[in-house]
Structure formats: C-alpha cells, structure tokens
Amino acid sequence: MLADHPVFFPPKINQASPLFIMCLTCVFIIIFTSIVPGELLLKWGFSMSVDELEVDEDLPNFFEALMLSEAEKVIAENKQMMNEFGFELSESWLIEKLESSQWPEKSIAGTPWYAILCNSSYVEDFAWLGPHVKDRNLYIKEFDNDPDTSHLQSDTVSVLLNLGSIPDFVASQFLLGSEFAISFMGLMN
C-alpha cells in the first residue's frame, strides 16, 4: 500500500533535523575522503603523516638522565613550601633522590615533569619566579615594595596550583591578602 506522505520533500524541520544534518555531513566526509587522493588529504591537514616517530630509547634511568637544574628547581620549591607554608609538594624519597643526583652523561631533552609551572607559557602568564631563581625578590614588584615579602606573590601561585597537597580544612579556610603566609601557617599548625 502506498503511503500518503512524501519521504523527503517538502522538508519538515523538527527535533530530528540536527541528527539528519549530522548524518548527511558524515556521509559526505566519508565519500569525500575515499574519493580524494591521500596526498591531498595530508596536504590539507585531513590525515596524519605515516612517518615513524624517533624515540631515543638509550636513555639511562630517569634520575641518571635528569639535568641538575631540573632537580634543583623541584628541591628549591619543595623547601620553600615547607619553610613558608608548612607542607611538602614532593615526597621525601623523591627529594632525597634528587639531592643525590649527579651530572648526567646523557640527559632528557625538554622538561621531564608534568607540572604546570614547567611550561614557559604558564610561567609567563602567572608571572611566576620560582625559589630556584637567585635574588628573585629583586625581580618581583608588589604593592608594598617590601623586598622581604615580594616572593610571596610567586609562592601564592604555587600554593594555589597545589591545593591538592594541602589539608582540606586549611584549603577551605585560608584567605588571600597581605598576611596570607602568616594566616596560612596559622591554619597549618
């Protein structure tokens, strides 16, 4: 028996229309990528190159391939957080291993850490100078121009980025302000 309504025409717009449009788009892309040669798709950015990645698998153990400057950054920041705020960013066994690391014969290229402040874009965005920078108080300018407390501007960034290392009670109670470090340490005790 013949139906009384047309299948496609005139088109009606309803709640299924977005799904219909997406299906048509997918069918078009599938047909397009199967017709167009692979070299053109690669040139236009629609596919990935087939070149193999070169990975240097001859690196020694992580702690033997770590640059001393990278180790010093982690040690300095951990020590600063312990002294100023009363919590450690890194486990003590890691700090001990980093303190005993030697100059590497073959080192890791780039940053070895998955930390936000190892990315130079974020360091610039946060205007962060870590405790590994010599005389960092001279480079940081803050509202009260007190060189003894100017480092707290960068330390506050470190604290806020590492809220997971802080006890829940302290994280929910501390207030940012001119007496941030004092009130924070008061909550940590």
N, C-alpha and C positions, 0 to 999 in steps of 0.2 A: 504494500500500500504506500502510495506516495505521500510524503509529509507536506503539510500546508505552509511551512515557513522556509525561507531561504537559509542556507548554511552560513554564507559569509556576507552577502550583500542584501540590503544595506547594513553596514556595520553598526552594531549597538555597543555603546560604552557602558560597562558595568563593573562589578568588583573583580571580575576575572580578566579584564583588559590589560592590566600591568603584567600579569603572568603570560598572557598571549604575546605581548610585545617582547618580553624577555626570551620566550621560546623562539620567536622569529629571529631575534638577534643572534641567539646561539646557533641556530641552523645556518644563518648567513655566515657567521665566523667559521664554522666547521667547513662549509663549502669553500669559502674564500681561502682558508689555509691549505686545503687539499688541492686547489687548482693552481695557486701561485707558487712558483719555484722557491725552494728553501733558502737559496742565496738572497733573494729579495726580501723574504721574511726576516732573515738575520740582519740585513742592512737596515730595514725599517724598525728593528727592535722588537719583532713579534716572536722571536725564538732565542734560545740560548746557544752560545757557541759550543762546539764539541771539543774544544781544546782541553787537555788534561791540566789540572792544577798541579804545580810543582810544590811539593811539601818536603822540607828538609827534615828527614827522619833520623838524622845522625846527631841530633842534639842530645846532650847528656841529661841527667836528672834535672828536674826543674830548678832546684836550689843550687845546682852547679852551673846552670846556664843563665842564672838571674844576674842582671847588671847590679853592681853595688849601689848605684844611685837609686834604683828602684827599691832595693831593700831599705835604704836609708830613709826614703820617703815614708814607708809604712811604719818603720820603727819610730821616727820622729813624731808622726801624727798620733800613734798609739800612746807614746809617752806624754804628749801634750794633753790628750783627752784624759789620761789617768791623773795628771797633776792638776789640771784646771777644773775638770768636771767629775772626776771620780769613777769613770767607767772605762773599760778597755774595748777598743774596736776590734782587736785581733786576739786570737787565743794565745796563751803564753808560750805554748810549744812552737807556734809559728814565729813569734818574736825571737825565741832562742835560736831557732834555725837560721833566721835572717841575720842575727847578730854574729853567727859563726860562719857566714858565707864568705867565700874567697873570690878573688878576681877570676872571672870565667875565661876559659880558653876559647870557648865558642858560646856566644850569647844569644838570647832571644831578641829578635828584632821587634821594635814597637813596644807597646805596653803589654806586660804579662798579666795584668789584673783586669777583672770585670768590675771595676769601680767607676762610678760616675765622674769622680774628680781626676781620673786618669785620662779623660777625654779633654783635649785642649779647648774645644768649643764650650764645654760646660764650665771649665775653669775661668774662661773669659767672661761668660755670661754671669757667673756668680761673683766675679771679681775676687776670686779666692787666691790667697797666697798661703801655702801650707807651712807648717813649722820647720820643714826642711830648708826653707829659704833663709839664708843668713841675713840678719838685721831686717826682717820683714816688717817690724814696727815702723821703720823709717819710710817704707813704701805705702803703708796704709794710712789714709787720712779719714778721720771720723769727726763727728760733731763736736766733741770736747777737746780735740787736739792734744790729748794726753797720750804720749808715746808708750806709757806703761800699760795701757789698756787697748790700744788700737788693734792688737792681734785678735781681740775678741770678735771683731767683725768677721774675720775668716773662720774663726773657731765656731761661731754660731752656725755658719753654713755646714760645717762638718757635723755638728750636733744634730741639726735638723735633717740632714741626709741619712743619719744613722739612728733614727728614733727606735728602730728595732733592737738596738743594743741597750736601750735604757729601760729600766723597770716601768711597768705600766702606770704605777702611782705617780712617779716623777714626770713621765711624759704627759700625763693629763693635768698636772698642777703647775708646771713652771710657766712663767710669763716672760716675754721678750721685753727688754728695756735696758736702761743704763746699768742696772745692778743685776743683769742676767746671770753672770757667773756666780755671784755670791748667793743669790736665791736658789740657783740650780744646785750648788754644792750643799746648801742647807737642806734641800729635799733629799739629796743622795745620802746624807748622814742619817 
